[in-house]
Amino acid sequence: MNKIKYLLSAIPAALFATSASADISVSGSASAAYTDAGGNASSTMGGGVSFAMSGTTDGGVSISASAGISNDSDSVGSASGSSGVTALTFGFANGSITVGQDVGTPDGVGKVGELVAYADDNQVAKTAVVGLTEDEGDGVSVSTSIGDMSLTAAYVYDGAGGGNVDGAANTAAGASLSMAVGSGTLTLATADEDRNGTNNTEFGASYVMSAAGGTLSLGFTGTDGDTAAKEGEAVSAAFSTSLGGASVAIGYTSHDANNQQSNQTDVTASSSLGGGASIFAEYTTVSGDIAANSSTADATVIALGTSVSF
């Protein structure tokens, strides 16, 4: 990604102390895609401009924040908007602390085979879906390292985004641990949610390793709690490699929840055109216990498009 970077000096003492300086970088991205769900064709276009800001206090603590102007890249309707600073990250010698409005718990770690970003538009719903409902909101997250392991913990004190620290109806918490095991990386994660008294817990695990000239990912997700439709397990796998200069991947995920089973198979391919531009293709299909096809939704969806980073 090409970035325009401005080095700013003489930042007011009230912000970073007299001798401090800060960096501000500006980057952008845009994409356009065509999707087809059983003959129902639609187009999407979106992107945005991002501002990343950072500074360092006299005590050596780094402080970073970001803001942006965006338009949803995978929605048919325009969901454009702008945001001021929604999170502050304080970096220390052995980790960081983030306080923000979009802090998320480490759920979904085991769903390594769900690869598509555009082709699931207008796809029929899977009846069996393992996982949590609430995963982000106003909260705090902490990241650190313990030896050769990486640990992240998060607490969402208001999933509704109202800033209510001690009395919110929707809360969530979780932690993840990553470590080298054998020739790959093992990640273990747990997360739980409380949505107005309805409690669910998710456990996820993934293992990523090099294999057959590419990367093999294996994952497991288990959900238990008050929502019967989400109680169960999901197994997932993905393989990615390069073919003739293009990046290709195939993924598979099987959900078994509440005595129903839904399966999803994804295939993605992308090729760089240089200058930050690339073209991509996506294919996804679901089977098993799923909703019926309609005039606007289908079990199989394809997407073709281009994306550019500035």
PAZAPA-4460 file (N, C-alpha, C; in steps of 0.05 Angstrom, whole numbers, plus 32768, in hexadecimal, padded with zeros to 4 digits):
% residues 310
    n_x    n_y    n_z   ca_x   ca_y   ca_z    c_x    c_y    c_z   seq   type   mol
   8011   7FE8   8000   8000   8000   8000   8012   8019   8000     1      M     A
   800C   802B   7FED   801A   8044   7FED   800E   8057   8001     2      N     A
   801E   8065   8011   8014   8077   8025   8021   8092   8023     3      K     A
   8010   80A6   8028   801A   80C2   8029   801E   80C8   8047     4      I     A
   8037   80CD   804E   803D   80D1   806B   8047   80EE   8070     5      K     A
   803B   80F9   8084   8043   8114   808C   804F   8112   80A8     6      Y     A
   8066   811E   80AB   8073   811F   80C5   806D   813A   80D1     7      L     A
   8060   8139   80E8   8057   8152   80F5   8069   8156   810E     8      L     A
   8072   816E   8111   8080   8176   8129   8071   818C   8137     9      S     A
   807C   8193   814E   8070   81A9   815F   8053   81A2   8166    10      A     A
   804D   8189   816D   8033   8182   8177   802F   818F   8192    11      I     A
   8017   819A   8197   8013   81A8   81B0   801A   8198   81C8    12      P     A
   8025   81A5   81DC   802E   8197   81F4   8018   818A   8202    13      A     A
   7FFF   8194   81FF   7FE8   8188   820D   7FE2   816C   8203    14      A     A
   7FEC   8165   81EB   7FE6   814B   81DF   7FFD   8137   81E4    15      L     A
   8015   813E   81DD   802A   812A   81DE   8043   8133   81ED    16      F     A
   8043   8149   81FB   8059   8155   8209   806A   8165   81F5    17      A     A
   807A   8177   81FF   8088   818B   81EF   8099   817F   81D9    18      T     A
   80A9   816A   81E0   80BD   8160   81CD   80B2   814A   81BB    19      S     A
   8099   8143   81BD   808E   812C   81AE   8088   8134   8191    20      A     A
   8086   8120   8180   807E   8124   8164   806B   810E   815D    21      S     A
   805D   8112   8147   8049   80FE   813F   804A   80F9   8121    22      A     A
   8041   80E2   8119   803F   80DA   80FD   8022   80D8   80F5    23      D     A
   801B   80E1   80DE   8001   80DD   80D3   8004   80D2   80B7    24      I     A
   7FF7   80BB   80B2   7FF8   80AF   8097   7FDC   80AD   808C    25      S     A
   7FDA   80B1   8072   7FC1   80B0   8064   7FC2   809A   804F    26      V     A
   7FAE   8089   804F   7FAD   8073   803B   7F90   8071   8031    27      S     A
   7F8D   8064   801A   7F72   8061   800F   7F6F   8046   8002    28      G     A
   7F56   803E   7FFD   7F50   8025   7FEF   7F35   8028   7FE2    29      S     A
   7F31   8018   7FCD   7F18   8018   7FBE   7F14   7FFD   7FB1    30      A     A
   7EFB   7FF5   7FAE   7EF5   7FDC   7FA0   7EDB   7FDD   7F92    31      S     A
   7ED9   7FCD   7F7D   7EC0   7FCB   7F6E   7EBC   7FAD   7F68    32      A     A
   7EA3   7FA3   7F6C   7E9E   7F86   7F69   7E83   7F82   7F5C    33      A     A
   7E81   7F6C   7F4D   7E69   7F62   7F41   7E62   7F47   7F4E    34      Y     A
   7E4A   7F44   7F58   7E42   7F2A   7F64   7E2A   7F1F   7F55    35      T     A
   7E28   7F05   7F55   7E12   7EF7   7F48   7E09   7EE1   7F5A    36      D     A
   7DEF   7EE2   7F63   7DE3   7ECD   7F74   7DCC   7EC0   7F65    37      A     A
   7DD2   7EAC   7F55   7DBD   7E9E   7F47   7DAF   7EAF   7F33    38      G     A
   7DBD   7EC1   7F25   7DB1   7ED3   7F12   7DAA   7EEE   7F1D    39      G     A
   7DAA   7EF2   7F37   7DA5   7F0C   7F43   7DC0   7F1A   7F45    40      N     A
   7DC5   7F2D   7F32   7DDF   7F3A   7F31   7DDE   7F55   7F3F    41      A     A
   7DF4   7F5C   7F4B   7DF6   7F76   7F59   7E13   7F7F   7F58    42      S     A
   7E16   7F99   7F5C   7E31   7FA4   7F5D   7E35   7FB3   7F77    43      S     A
   7E4E   7FB3   7F80   7E55   7FC2   7F99   7E6E   7FD2   7F93    44      T     A
   7E70   7FE8   7FA1   7E88   7FF9   7F9E   7E8C   8008   7FB8    45      M     A
   7EA5   8009   7FC1   7EAA   8016   7FDA   7EC8   801B   7FDE    46      G     A
   7ECE   8024   7FF6   7EEA   802A   7FFC   7EEB   8040   8011    47      G     A
   7F02   804D   8013   7F04   8062   8026   7F20   806D   8028    48      G     A
   7F22   8081   803A   7F3C   808E   8040   7F40   808A   805E    49      V     A
   7F58   8082   8065   7F5F   807C   8081   7F75   808F   808A    50      S     A
   7F73   8098   80A3   7F87   80A9   80AF   7F92   809A   80C8    51      F     A
   7FAB   8095   80C9   7FB8   8089   80E0   7FCB   809D   80ED    52      A     A
   7FC8   80A0   8107   7FD7   80B4   8116   7FE6   80A6   812D    53      M     A
   7FFE   80AF   8132   800D   80A3   8148   8021   80B8   8154    54      S     A
   8027   80B4   816D   803A   80C5   817B   8046   80B6   8192    55      G     A
   805B   80C1   819E   8069   80B4   81B4   806D   80C8   81CA    56      T     A
   8065   80C1   81E3   8069   80D2   81F9   8087   80D3   8202    57      T     A
   808D   80E6   8213   80A9   80E8   821D   80B0   80CF   822C    58      D     A
   809C   80C1   8237   80A2   80A8   8246   80A4   8090   8234    59      G     A
   80A3   8093   821A   80A6   807C   8208   808D   806D   8201    60      G     A
   8076   8077   820A   805C   806A   8204   8052   8073   81E9    61      V     A
   804E   8061   81D6   8043   8069   81BC   8024   806B   81BE    62      S     A
   8019   807E   81B0   7FFC   8082   81B0   7FF3   8083   8193    63      I     A
   7FE0   8073   818A   7FD7   8073   816F   7FB9   8074   816D    64      S     A
   7FAF   807E   8157   7F92   8080   8153   7F8E   8081   8135    65      A     A
   7F75   807D   812C   7F6E   807E   8110   7F53   808A   810C    66      S     A
   7F4E   8094   80F3   7F34   809E   80EC   7F30   8099   80CE    67      A     A
   7F18   809D   80C4   7F15   8097   80A8   7EFB   80A1   809C    68      G     A
   7EFA   80A0   8081   7EE3   80A6   8071   7EDE   808D   8060    69      I     A
   7EC6   8081   8061   7EC3   8067   8055   7EA8   8064   8048    70      S     A
   7EA7   8050   8035   7E8E   8047   8029   7E8F   8029   8028    71      N     A
   7E7B   801C   8033   7E7B   7FFE   8035   7E81   7FF2   801A    72      D     A
   7E96   7FE1   8019   7E9F   7FD6   7FFF   7E8F   7FBD   7FF6    73      S     A
   7E80   7FB0   8008   7E72   7F98   8000   7E54   7F9A   8004    74      D     A
   7E49   7FB3   8005   7E2D   7FB7   8007   7E22   7FC5   7FEF    75      S     A
   7E0B   7FBB   7FE5   7DFF   7FC7   7FCD   7DF8   7FE4   7FD2    76      V     A
   7DEC   7FEA   7FE9   7DE5   8005   7FF0   7DFD   8014   7FFA    77      G     A
   7DFD   802E   7FF8   7E13   803F   8001   7E11   8042   801F    78      S     A
   7E25   8039   802D   7E26   803B   804A   7E3E   804C   8051    79      A     A
   7E40   8064   8045   7E57   8075   8049   7E56   8083   8063    80      S     A
   7E6D   808B   806D   7E6E   8099   8087   7E8A   80A1   808D    81      G     A
   7E8D   80B0   80A2   7EA7   80B9   80AB   7EA9   80B5   80C9    82      S     A
   7EC1   80B1   80D3   7EC5   80AD   80EF   7EDC   80BD   80F9    83      S     A
   7ED9   80C8   8111   7EF0   80D4   811E   7F00   80BF   812B    84      G     A
   7F0F   80C5   813F   7F1F   80B2   814E   7F0D   80A1   815F    85      V     A
   7F0C   8087   815A   7EFB   8075   8169   7F0A   8062   817B    86      T     A
   7F25   8064   817B   7F35   8053   818D   7F50   8060   8191    87      A     A
   7F5B   805C   81A9   7F76   8064   81B0   7F86   804B   81B8    88      L     A
   7F9D   8047   81AD   7FAE   8031   81B4   7FC8   803B   81C0    89      T     A
   7FCE   8031   81D8   7FE6   8038   81E7   7FFA   8021   81E5    90      F     A
   8011   8026   81D9   8025   8011   81D5   803B   8012   81EA    91      G     A
   8041   7FFB   81F5   8056   7FF9   8209   806C   7FE6   81FF    92      F     A
   8080   7FE2   820F   8097   7FD1   8207   808E   7FB4   8201    93      A     A
   807A   7FAA   820F   8072   7F8E   820C   8055   7F8A   8205    94      N     A
   8049   7F9F   81F8   802D   7F9B   81F1   801F   7FB6   81ED    95      G     A
   8004   7FB5   81EC   7FF4   7FCD   81E8   7FD9   7FCB   81F5    96      S     A
   7FCD   7FE2   81FA   7FB2   7FE3   8204   7FA2   7FF5   81F2    97      I     A
   7F8A   7FEC   81EA   7F79   7FFB   81D9   7F5E   8001   81E7    98      T     A
   7F56   801A   81E6   7F3C   8022   81F0   7F2D   802D   81D9    99      V     A
   7F15   8021   81D2   7F08   802A   81BA   7EEB   8023   81B9   100      G     A
   7EDE   802B   81A3   7EC2   8027   819E   7EBD   800F   818C   101      Q     A
   7ED1   8002   8181   7ECD   7FEB   8170   7EE0   7FD4   8178   102      D     A
   7EE3   7FD1   8192   7EF3   7FBA   819C   7EE4   7FA0   8198   103      V     A
   7EF2   7F8C   818E   7EE5   7F72   8189   7EF1   7F5C   8199   104      G     A
   7EE0   7F48   819F   7EEA   7F30   81AC   7EF6   7F1D   8197   105      T     A
   7F08   7F0B   819F   7F15   7EF9   818B   7F03   7EE1   8184   106      P     A
   7EEB   7EE6   817A   7EDA   7ED1   8171   7EDF   7ECC   8153   107      D     A
   7ED7   7EB5   8149   7EDA   7EAE   812D   7EF6   7EA4   8126   108      G     A
   7F07   7E9F   813A   7F22   7E96   8135   7F23   7E7C   8125   109      V     A
   7F10   7E6A   812B   7F10   7E50   811F   7F04   7E4E   8103   110      G     A
   7EF7   7E64   80FA   7EE9   7E63   80E0   7EFD   7E6B   80C9   111      K     A
   7F12   7E5B   80C6   7F27   7E62   80B3   7F1F   7E5E   8096   112      V     A
   7F0A   7E4F   8091   7F01   7E48   8076   7EEE   7E5C   806A   113      G     A
   7EE4   7E6F   8079   7ED1   7E83   806F   7EE1   7E9A   8063   114      E     A
   7EE5   7E9A   8049   7EF9   7EAB   803B   7EEE   7EC2   802C   115      L     A
   7ED5   7EC1   8023   7ECB   7ED5   8010   7EC4   7EEF   801F   116      V     A
   7EC7   7F06   8010   7EC0   7F20   801C   7EA8   7F2C   800D   117      A     A
   7EA4   7F24   7FF4   7E8F   7F30   7FE3   7E7A   7F1C   7FDB   118      Y     A
   7E82   7F03   7FD5   7E71   7EF0   7FC9   7E5B   7EE5   7FDB   119      A     A
   7E5C   7EEC   7FF5   7E46   7EE3   8007   7E2F   7EF6   8007   120      D     A
   7E31   7F0C   7FF8   7E1A   7F1E   7FF4   7E04   7F0F   7FE6   121      D     A
   7DEB   7F11   7FEF   7DD4   7F04   7FE2   7DD6   7EE6   7FE3   122      N     A
   7DE4   7EDB   7FF6   7DE5   7EBE   7FF9   7DCF   7EB6   800E   123      Q     A
   7DC2   7E9F   800A   7DAE   7E97   801D   7DBB   7E91   8038   124      V     A
   7DAB   7E93   804D   7DB6   7E90   8068   7DBA   7E73   806F   125      A     A
   7DCF   7E6D   807E   7DD3   7E53   8089   7DC2   7E50   80A2   126      K     A
   7DB4   7E3A   80A6   7DA4   7E36   80BD   7DB5   7E31   80D6   127      T     A
   7DCA   7E21   80D3   7DDC   7E1B   80E9   7DF5   7E2D   80E6   128      A     A
   7DF8   7E3E   80FA   7E10   7E4F   80FB   7E1A   7E50   8117   129      V     A
   7E33   7E47   811B   7E3F   7E47   8135   7E4E   7E61   8139   130      V     A
   7E4C   7E6D   8151   7E5A   7E86   8156   7E4A   7E99   8168   131      G     A
   7E57   7EB0   816F   7E4A   7EC4   817F   7E3B   7ED8   816F   132      L     A
   7E2A   7EE8   817C   7E1C   7EFD   816F   7E2A   7F18   8173   133      T     A
   7E31   7F1E   818C   7E3D   7F37   8193   7E5C   7F34   8195   134      E     A
   7E6B   7F43   8185   7E88   7F40   8186   7E97   7F5A   8188   135      D     A
   7E8A   7F71   8187   7E99   7F8A   8189   7E88   7FA0   8193   136      E     A
   7E95   7FB5   819C   7E88   7FCC   81A8   7E9C   7FDD   81B7   137      G     A
   7E92   7FED   81CA   7EA3   7FFD   81DB   7EB2   7FEB   81EE   138      D     A
   7ECC   7FED   81F0   7EDA   7FDB   8201   7EF8   7FE0   8203   139      G     A
   7F06   7FCD   820E   7F23   7FCF   8213   7F30   7FB4   820A   140      V     A
   7F47   7FB6   81FC   7F55   7F9E   81F5   7F73   7FA1   81FD   141      S     A
   7F7F   7F8B   8204   7F9B   7F8B   820C   7FAA   7F75   81FC   142      V     A
   7FC1   7F7C   81F2   7FD2   7F68   81E3   7FEE   7F68   81EF   143      S     A
   7FFA   7F50   81F3   8015   7F4E   81FD   8021   7F34   81F4   144      T     A
   803A   7F30   81FB   8048   7F17   81F4   8053   7F0B   820D   145      S     A
   8052   7EF0   820E   805C   7EE1   8224   806F   7ECC   8218   146      I     A
   8089   7ED2   8219   809C   7EC1   820C   8098   7EC3   81EE   147      G     A
   8093   7EAC   81E1   808E   7EAC   81C4   8070   7EAA   81BE   148      D     A
   805F   7EAF   81D2   8042   7EAE   81CF   8037   7ECB   81CE   149      M     A
   8021   7ECE   81BF   8013   7EE8   81BD   7FF8   7EE5   81CB   150      S     A
   7FF2   7EF8   81DD   7FD9   7EF7   81EC   7FC9   7F10   81E7   151      L     A
   7FAF   7F0D   81E1   7F9D   7F24   81DE   7F84   7F1F   81EF   152      T     A
   7F7B   7F33   81FD   7F62   7F32   820D   7F52   7F4A   8208   153      A     A
   7F37   7F47   8208   7F25   7F5D   8202   7F0D   7F5C   8214   154      A     A
   7F03   7F74   821B   7EEA   7F76   822A   7ED9   7F8B   821D   155      Y     A
   7EC2   7F84   8213   7EAF   7F97   8207   7E9A   7F9D   821C   156      V     A
   7E9C   7FB5   8227   7E8A   7FBC   823D   7E6F   7FC7   8233   157      Y     A
   7E6D   7FCE   8219   7E53   7FD7   820E   7E52   7FD0   81F1   158      D     A
   7E45   7FB9   81EB   7E43   7FB0   81CF   7E31   7FC2   81BF   159      G     A
   7E20   7FD2   81CB   7E0E   7FE4   81BD   7E1C   7FFE   81B5   160      A     A
   7E35   8001   81BE   7E44   8019   81B7   7E3A   8033   81C5   161      G     A
   7E2F   8030   81DD   7E25   8047   81EB   7E38   8052   8200   162      G     A
   7E4F   8045   8203   7E62   804E   8217   7E5B   8048   8234   163      G     A
   7E48   8036   8238   7E3F   802F   8253   7E53   801B   8260   164      N     A
   7E63   8023   8273   7E78   8012   827D   7E6D   7FFD   8291   165      V     A
   7E59   8004   82A1   7E52   7FF2   82B6   7E35   7FE9   82B5   166      D     A
   7E25   7FEF   82A1   7E09   7FE7   82A1   7DFE   7FE1   8286   167      G     A
   7E0F   7FDA   8273   7E06   7FD4   8257   7DF8   7FB9   8256   168      A     A
   7DE5   7FB6   8244   7DD6   7F9D   8241   7DE7   7F89   8231   169      A     A
   7DF7   7F92   821F   7E07   7F80   820F   7E25   7F83   8215   170      N     A
   7E32   7F6D   821E   7E4E   7F6D   8224   7E5B   7F54   8219   171      T     A
   7E75   7F55   8216   7E84   7F3E   820B   7EA1   7F3F   8216   172      A     A
   7EAE   7F28   8216   7ECA   7F26   821F   7ED7   7F0E   8212   173      A     A
   7EF1   7F0F   820F   7EFF   7EF8   8203   7F1D   7EFB   8204   174      G     A
   7F2B   7EE5   81FD   7F48   7EE5   81FD   7F52   7ED1   81E8   175      A     A
   7F69   7ED7   81DC   7F75   7EC4   81C9   7F93   7EC2   81CF   176      S     A
   7F9E   7EAA   81C9   7FBA   7EA4   81CD   7FC5   7E96   81B4   177      L     A
   7FDB   7EA1   81A9   7FE8   7E96   8192   8004   7E8D   8198   178      S     A
   800C   7E76   818E   8027   7E6C   8193   8030   7E5A   817C   179      M     A
   804A   7E58   817A   8055   7E46   8166   8054   7E29   8170   180      A     A
   8049   7E17   8160   8047   7DFB   8166   8050   7DEB   814E   181      V     A
   8065   7DDC   8150   8070   7DCE   8139   8078   7DE1   8124   182      G     A
   806F   7DDC   810B   8076   7DEE   80F5   8061   7E03   80F0   183      S     A
   804D   7E06   8101   8037   7E19   80FD   8032   7E2A   8115   184      G     A
   801B   7E38   8113   8012   7E4A   8129   7FF7   7E41   8133   185      T     A
   7FF5   7E3D   814D   7FDC   7E35   815A   7FD0   7E4D   8168   186      L     A
   7FB6   7E53   8163   7FA8   7E68   8171   7F90   7E5D   817F   187      T     A
   7F8D   7E63   8199   7F77   7E5A   81A9   7F68   7E73   81B2   188      L     A
   7F4E   7E73   81B1   7F3F   7E8B   81B9   7F25   7E83   81C6   189      A     A
   7F1C   7E94   81D8   7F02   7E91   81E5   7EF4   7EAC   81E7   190      T     A
   7EDA   7EAC   81E4   7ECB   7EC5   81E6   7EAF   7EBF   81F0   191      A     A
   7EA4   7ED2   8200   7E89   7ECE   8209   7E79   7EE8   8207   192      D     A
   7E5F   7EE6   8204   7E4E   7EFD   8201   7E37   7EFC   8215   193      E     A
   7E2E   7F13   821D   7E16   7F15   822E   7E04   7F2A   8221   194      D     A
   7DEF   7F21   8213   7DDD   7F33   8205   7DC3   7F34   8215   195      R     A
   7DC2   7F48   8227   7DAA   7F4C   8237   7DA2   7F32   8246   196      N     A
   7DB6   7F25   8251   7DB1   7F0C   8260   7DB3   7EF3   8251   197      G     A
   7DB5   7EF4   8236   7DBA   7EDC   8226   7DD8   7ED8   8223   198      T     A
   7DE2   7EC2   822D   7DFF   7EBD   822E   7E07   7EA6   821C   199      N     A
   7E1D   7EAB   820C   7E28   7E97   81FB   7E46   7E98   81FC   200      N     A
   7E53   7E81   81FA   7E71   7E80   81FB   7E7B   7E71   81E2   201      T     A
   7E90   7E7C   81D6   7E9D   7E6F   81BF   7EBA   7E68   81C4   202      E     A
   7EC2   7E51   81BC   7EDE   7E49   81BC   7EE7   7E44   81A0   203      F     A
   7EFE   7E4F   8199   7F08   7E4C   817E   7F26   7E44   817E   204      G     A
   7F2E   7E35   816A   7F4A   7E2D   8167   7F51   7E2C   814A   205      A     A
   7F69   7E35   8143   7F73   7E33   8127   7F90   7E2B   8127   206      S     A
   7F98   7E1C   8112   7FB4   7E15   810F   7FBB   7E1A   80F2   207      Y     A
   7FD0   7E2A   80EE   7FD8   7E33   80D3   7FF5   7E2A   80CF   208      V     A
   7FF9   7E1C   80B8   8014   7E12   80B2   8019   7E12   8094   209      M     A
   8032   7E10   808D   803A   7E0E   8070   8036   7DF1   8067   210      S     A
   802B   7DEE   804F   8027   7DD3   8045   8024   7DD4   8027   211      A     A
   8031   7DC1   8019   802E   7DBD   7FFC   8031   7DD7   7FEC   212      A     A
   8044   7DE7   7FF4   8049   7E00   7FE5   8036   7E16   7FEB   213      G     A
   8026   7E13   8000   8012   7E28   8007   800F   7E29   8025   214      G     A
   7FF8   7E32   802E   7FF1   7E34   804A   7FD7   7E25   8050   215      T     A
   7FD9   7E14   8064   7FC2   7E04   806C   7FB8   7E0E   8087   216      L     A
   7F9E   7E13   808A   7F92   7E1D   80A2   7F7C   7E0A   80AB   217      S     A
   7F7C   7E03   80C5   7F68   7DF1   80D0   7F5B   7DFF   80E8   218      L     A
   7F40   7DFD   80EB   7F33   7E0B   8100   7F1C   7DFC   810C   219      G     A
   7F16   7E03   8125   7EFF   7DF7   8134   7EF2   7E0D   8144   220      F     A
   7ED7   7E0D   8144   7EC8   7E20   8154   7EB2   7E11   8163   221      T     A
   7EAF   7E17   817D   7E99   7E0B   818C   7E8A   7E21   819B   222      G     A
   7E6F   7E20   819B   7E5F   7E33   81A9   7E4C   7E26   81BD   223      T     A
   7E4A   7E31   81D4   7E38   7E26   81E9   7E2B   7E3D   81F7   224      D     A
   7E11   7E39   8200   7E04   7E4F   820E   7DE6   7E4E   820C   225      G     A
   7DDA   7E65   820E   7DBD   7E68   8210   7DAF   7E67   81F5   226      D     A
   7DBD   7E6C   81DF   7DB1   7E6C   81C5   7DB3   7E51   81B7   227      T     A
   7D9E   7E42   81B8   7D9F   7E26   81AE   7DA7   7E25   8190   228      A     A
   7D9F   7E38   8180   7DA4   7E38   8164   7DC2   7E3A   815D   229      A     A
   7DD2   7E44   8171   7DEF   7E47   816D   7E00   7E32   817B   230      K     A
   7DF3   7E21   818B   7E03   7E0D   819A   7E0C   7DF7   8187   231      E     A
   7E26   7DF2   8187   7E31   7DDD   8176   7E4E   7DE2   816F   232      G     A
   7E57   7DD6   8159   7E73   7DD8   8151   7E75   7DDE   8133   233      E     A
   7E8C   7DE9   812C   7E92   7DEE   8110   7EAF   7DE6   810B   234      A     A
   7EB4   7DD8   80F5   7ECF   7DD1   80ED   7ED5   7DE0   80D3   235      V     A
   7EEE   7DE8   80CF   7EF4   7DF9   80B8   7F10   7DF4   80AF   236      S     A
   7F15   7DF7   8095   7F30   7DF3   8089   7F33   7E05   8071   237      A     A
   7F4B   7E0D   806B   7F51   7E1D   8054   7F6D   7E17   804A   238      A     A
   7F71   7E1A   8030   7F8B   7E17   8024   7F8F   7E2E   8010   239      F     A
   7FA6   7E3C   8012   7FAC   7E52   8000   7FC8   7E4E   7FF4   240      S     A
   7FCB   7E57   7FDB   7FE4   7E54   7FCD   7FE5   7E68   7FB6   241      T     A
   7FFB   7E67   7FA7   7FFE   7E78   7F90   7FFF   7E67   7F77   242      S     A
   7FF1   7E6F   7F62   7FF0   7E61   7F49   7FF4   7E76   7F32   243      L     A
   800A   7E74   7F24   800F   7E86   7F0E   800E   7EA3   7F16   244      G     A
   8017   7EAA   7F2D   8017   7EC6   7F36   7FFD   7ECF   7F44   245      G     A
   7FE9   7EBE   7F44   7FD0   7EC4   7F51   7FCE   7EB6   7F6C   246      A     A
   7FC1   7EC3   7F7F   7FBD   7EB7   7F9A   7FA1   7EAA   7F9A   247      S     A
   7FA1   7E90   7FA0   7F88   7E81   7FA0   7F84   7E73   7FBB   248      V     A
   7F6B   7E6F   7FC3   7F65   7E62   7FDD   7F4B   7E54   7FDB   249      A     A
   7F48   7E3E   7FEA   7F2F   7E30   7FEC   7F2A   7E2A   8009   250      I     A
   7F11   7E2E   8012   7F0A   7E2A   802E   7EF0   7E1B   8031   251      G     A
   7EEE   7E0D   8047   7ED6   7DFE   804D   7ECF   7E00   806B   252      Y     A
   7EB6   7E04   8071   7EAD   7E06   808D   7E93   7DF7   8090   253      T     A
   7E91   7DE6   80A4   7E79   7DD7   80AA   7E6F   7DDE   80C5   254      S     A
   7E56   7DE8   80C7   7E49   7DEF   80E0   7E36   7DD9   80E8   255      H     A
   7E37   7DD0   8101   7E24   7DBD   810C   7E19   7DC8   8126   256      D     A
   7E01   7DD4   8124   7DF5   7DE2   813B   7DD7   7DDA   813E   257      A     A
   7DCF   7DD5   8156   7DB3   7DCF   815C   7DA8   7DB9   814A   258      N     A
   7DB8   7DA4   8146   7DB0   7D8D   8136   7DAB   7D94   8119   259      N     A
   7DB8   7DA9   810F   7DB7   7DB0   80F3   7DD3   7DB5   80E9   260      Q     A
   7DD7   7DB1   80CF   7DF2   7DB4   80C4   7DF1   7DC5   80AB   261      Q     A
   7E03   7DD8   80A9   7E06   7DEA   8092   7E24   7DEA   808A   262      S     A
   7E29   7DE9   8070   7E44   7DE8   8066   7E49   7E00   8053   263      N     A
   7E61   7E0A   8053   7E69   7E20   8041   7E84   7E1A   8034   264      Q     A
   7E85   7E1E   801A   7E9E   7E1A   800B   7EA5   7E35   7FFD   265      T     A
   7EBD   7E3F   8001   7EC5   7E58   7FF5   7EDE   7E53   7FE4   266      D     A
   7EE0   7E62   7FCD   7EF8   7E62   7FBC   7EFD   7E7F   7FB5   267      V     A
   7F16   7E88   7FB9   7F1E   7EA3   7FB2   7F37   7EA3   7FA1   268      T     A
   7F3A   7EB7   7F90   7F52   7EBB   7F80   7F57   7ED9   7F7B   269      A     A
   7F6F   7EE1   7F7C   7F76   7EFD   7F77   7F91   7EFF   7F69   270      S     A
   7F94   7F14   7F5A   7FAD   7F18   7F4B   7FB4   7F36   7F4B   271      S     A
   7FCD   7F3C   7F51   7FD6   7F58   7F52   7FDA   7F63   7F36   272      S     A
   7FD2   7F7C   7F32   7FD7   7F8A   7F19   7FED   7F9E   7F1C   273      L     A
   7FF9   7FA0   7F34   800D   7FB4   7F39   8001   7FCF   7F41   274      G     A
   8011   7FE0   7F4D   8007   7FFA   7F55   7FF2   7FFA   7F6A   275      G     A
   7FF0   7FE4   7F7A   7FDC   7FE2   7F8E   7FC1   7FD7   7F85   276      G     A
   7FBF   7FD1   7F6B   7FA6   7FC7   7F5F   7FA6   7FA9   7F5C   277      A     A
   7F8F   7F9C   7F5F   7F8C   7F7F   7F5B   7F70   7F79   7F52   278      S     A
   7F6D   7F61   7F46   7F53   7F57   7F3F   7F4E   7F3E   7F4F   279      I     A
   7F34   7F38   7F54   7F2E   7F21   7F64   7F14   7F13   7F5B   280      F     A
   7F12   7EFA   7F63   7EFA   7EEA   7F5D   7EF4   7EDA   7F76   281      A     A
   7EDA   7ED7   7F7D   7ED1   7EC8   7F94   7EBA   7EB6   7F8D   282      E     A
   7EB9   7E9F   7F99   7EA3   7E8C   7F95   7E9C   7E80   7FB1   283      Y     A
   7E82   7E7F   7FB7   7E79   7E73   7FD0   7E60   7E64   7FCC   284      T     A
   7E5D   7E4D   7FD9   7E44   7E3E   7FD8   7E3E   7E31   7FF3   285      T     A
   7E25   7E30   7FFB   7E1D   7E24   8014   7E0A   7E0D   800E   286      V     A
   7E0A   7DFA   8021   7DF9   7DE2   801E   7DF0   7DD9   8039   287      S     A
   7DDF   7DC4   8039   7DD5   7DB9   8052   7DBB   7DC7   805B   288      G     A
   7DBA   7DCE   8075   7DA2   7DDC   807F   7DA5   7DFA   807A   289      D     A
   7D99   7E03   8064   7D9C   7E1F   805C   7D80   7E29   8053   290      I     A
   7D7D   7E43   8051   7D65   7E4F   8047   7D61   7E49   8029   291      A     A
   7D49   7E4A   8020   7D43   7E45   8004   7D4C   7E5B   7FF2   292      A     A
   7D54   7E54   7FD9   7D5A   7E69   7FC5   7D42   7E7B   7FC0   293      N     A
   7D48   7E93   7FB8   7D32   7EA6   7FB2   7D3A   7EB7   7F9A   294      S     A
   7D2A   7ECA   7F93   7D30   7EDB   7F7C   7D47   7EED   7F81   295      S     A
   7D4E   7EF1   7F9A   7D64   7F03   7FA2   7D7C   7EF5   7FAF   296      T     A
   7D79   7EDC   7FB7   7D8F   7ECE   7FC5   7D92   7EB2   7FBA   297      A     A
   7DAA   7EA8   7FBB   7DB0   7E8D   7FB0   7DC5   7E80   7FC2   298      D     A
   7DC6   7E65   7FC1   7DDA   7E57   7FD0   7DF6   7E5B   7FC6   299      A     A
   7DF9   7E61   7FAC   7E13   7E65   7F9F   7E15   7E81   7F95   300      T     A
   7E2B   7E8E   7F9C   7E30   7EAA   7F94   7E4C   7EAD   7F8A   301      V     A
   7E50   7EBD   7F75   7E6A   7EC3   7F6B   7E6E   7EE1   7F6C   302      I     A
   7E87   7EEA   7F6D   7E8E   7F06   7F6D   7EA7   7F0A   7F5D   303      A     A
   7EA8   7F20   7F4D   7EBF   7F28   7F3D   7EC4   7F45   7F43   304      L     A
   7EDD   7F4D   7F46   7EE1   7F69   7F4B   7EFE   7F72   7F4A   305      G     A
   7F03   7F8A   7F52   7F1E   7F95   7F53   7F20   7FA6   7F6D   306      T     A
   7F38   7FA7   7F77   7F3D   7FB7   7F8F   7F57   7FC6   7F8B   307      S     A
   7F59   7FDE   7F97   7F70   7FEF   7F95   7F78   7FFA   7FB0   308      V     A
   7F91   7FFA   7FB6   7F9B   8007   7FCF   7FAD   801E   7FC7   309      S     A
   7FA9   8035   7FD3   7FB7   804D   7FCD   7FCB   8054   7FE3   310      F     A
***
